Amino acid sequence: MINDFWIRFKNAGFSGSIAIKGSPIKSDSDENDSDIYEAVFELDPDYTQACIIKGGLKGALDDILTISLDGLAENLDNAILDGLGHKKAFVVKETGALVRFGYKNDDILQF
């Protein structure tokens, strides 16, 4: 399942990493994104898949929340009040990477 998700992620022109709850993270870099994935999956037990897009994005991210990695879990909890649960996406303040998450990869890779 993760290989199919990875193929769709790469075919969309993205670079970064993907995760499916219970599977190893798949990435095209040596960066460790596990803390981000752990925090996202703790938001809702039904979130099963996520990706961190570090390259290949097209378009503006103006309406996406920006969240700092410093105090990530608390920042995500607070962002729920600002609509994070509906948008299922945020930008990492320190890197500019887009984090998308949800219930299945069809949700995550739709823009």
Buried (B, 14 or more C-beta within 10 A) or exposed (E): EBEEBBEBBBEBEBBBBBBBEEBEBBBBEEEEBEEBBEBBBEBBEEBBBBBBBBEEBEEEEEEBBEBEEEEBEEBBBEBEEEEBEEBBBBBBBEBEBBBBBBEEBEEBBEE
